[in-house]
Amino acid sequence: MKREDDFATRRKHLADLNDEQLKERFWSLTQKVVDPLLTLGYENTTPAIERSVLLRMGFSSLEVAQIVAECEERGLLGYGAGHAVYKLAKMKNITIREAGLALADSKHWQEVEEAFKTI
């Protein structure tokens, strides 16, 4: 089966656009495609996703389980478990690893909760 070439017909609405206009149209359409994905990512997360993030940050599965469980218990999961670790590291001027280990050891959660109240 041979496909009929309809390129000329399909591109008529683009024929009068210059390169800059085509570029603007491309990025506008790209934004329309990506916006719902970004919204979905910002508004929805799961413990599995948060565990995955922490694993990629270099924490062991045991450390990850504890951090995510605490985030869930304290209602912070929506902010992101990795974000909680990062926020503590910045507040205490310590490494990400040190911050995560402290949270996994049930330390500094009160400070993290307070920090997210201002967001």
C-alpha positions as CSV (number, residue, x, y, z in Angstrom):
1,M,0.0,0.0,0.0
2,K,1.4,3.3,-1.0
3,R,0.9,6.4,1.1
4,E,-0.4,9.4,-0.7
5,D,1.9,12.4,-0.2
6,D,-0.2,15.2,1.3
7,F,2.7,17.3,2.7
8,A,1.9,20.3,0.6
9,T,-1.7,20.3,1.7
10,R,-0.9,19.8,5.4
11,R,1.6,22.6,5.5
12,K,-0.5,25.3,3.8
13,H,-1.2,27.0,7.2
14,L,2.5,27.3,7.8
15,A,3.6,28.4,4.3
16,D,3.6,32.1,5.1
17,L,5.5,31.9,8.3
18,N,9.1,33.0,8.5
19,D,11.8,31.1,10.5
20,E,11.2,33.1,13.6
21,Q,7.5,32.7,13.5
22,L,7.9,28.9,12.9
23,K,10.2,28.8,15.9
24,E,7.7,30.6,18.1
25,R,4.9,28.3,16.9
26,F,7.1,25.3,17.7
27,W,7.8,26.4,21.2
28,S,4.2,27.4,21.8
29,L,3.0,24.0,20.8
30,T,5.7,22.3,22.8
31,Q,4.7,24.2,25.9
32,K,1.0,23.1,25.4
33,V,2.2,19.5,25.4
34,V,4.5,19.8,28.4
35,D,2.3,21.9,30.7
36,P,-0.1,19.1,31.7
37,L,2.9,16.8,32.4
38,L,4.5,19.4,34.6
39,T,1.2,20.0,36.4
40,L,0.8,16.3,37.0
41,G,4.3,16.1,38.4
42,Y,3.9,19.0,40.7
43,E,0.5,18.0,42.0
44,N,0.9,14.2,42.3
45,T,3.5,12.0,43.9
46,T,3.6,8.6,45.5
47,P,5.8,6.9,48.1
48,A,7.3,4.8,45.3
49,I,8.3,7.9,43.3
50,E,9.8,9.6,46.4
51,R,11.7,6.4,47.2
52,S,13.0,6.4,43.7
53,V,14.2,10.0,44.0
54,L,16.0,9.3,47.3
55,L,17.6,6.1,45.8
56,R,19.0,8.3,43.0
57,M,20.3,10.7,45.6
58,G,22.5,7.8,46.9
59,F,20.6,6.6,49.9
60,S,20.1,2.9,50.7
61,S,16.7,1.3,50.5
62,L,16.5,1.1,54.3
63,E,17.4,4.8,54.7
64,V,14.9,5.7,52.0
65,A,12.1,3.7,53.6
66,Q,12.5,5.6,56.9
67,I,12.7,9.0,55.3
68,V,9.6,8.4,53.1
69,A,7.6,6.9,56.0
70,E,8.4,10.0,58.1
71,C,7.4,12.3,55.3
72,E,4.1,10.5,54.9
73,E,3.4,10.5,58.6
74,R,4.1,14.3,58.8
75,G,2.1,15.2,55.7
76,L,5.2,16.3,53.8
77,L,5.2,13.8,51.0
78,G,3.6,16.3,48.6
79,Y,6.7,18.6,49.0
80,G,9.0,15.7,48.0
81,A,11.2,13.6,50.2
82,G,14.2,14.7,48.3
83,H,13.2,18.3,48.8
84,A,13.0,17.6,52.6
85,V,16.5,16.2,52.6
86,Y,17.8,19.1,50.4
87,K,16.1,21.7,52.6
88,L,17.6,20.3,55.8
89,A,21.1,20.2,54.1
90,K,20.8,23.9,53.2
91,M,19.4,24.9,56.6
92,K,22.2,23.1,58.5
93,N,24.9,23.7,56.0
94,I,25.7,20.0,55.8
95,T,25.9,17.6,52.9
96,I,22.9,15.9,51.3
97,R,24.1,12.6,52.7
98,E,24.4,13.9,56.3
99,A,21.0,15.5,56.1
100,G,19.3,12.3,54.8
101,L,21.0,10.2,57.4
102,A,19.9,12.5,60.1
103,L,16.3,12.4,58.8
104,A,16.5,8.6,58.5
105,D,17.6,8.6,62.2
106,S,14.5,10.6,63.1
107,K,16.4,13.8,63.8
108,H,15.5,17.4,62.7
109,W,12.0,16.6,61.5
110,Q,10.5,19.5,63.5
111,E,12.8,22.0,61.7
112,V,11.9,20.5,58.3
113,E,8.2,20.8,59.1
114,E,8.7,24.4,60.2
115,A,10.6,25.2,57.0
116,F,7.8,23.9,54.8
117,K,5.2,25.9,56.7
118,T,6.6,29.0,55.1
119,I,6.1,27.7,51.5
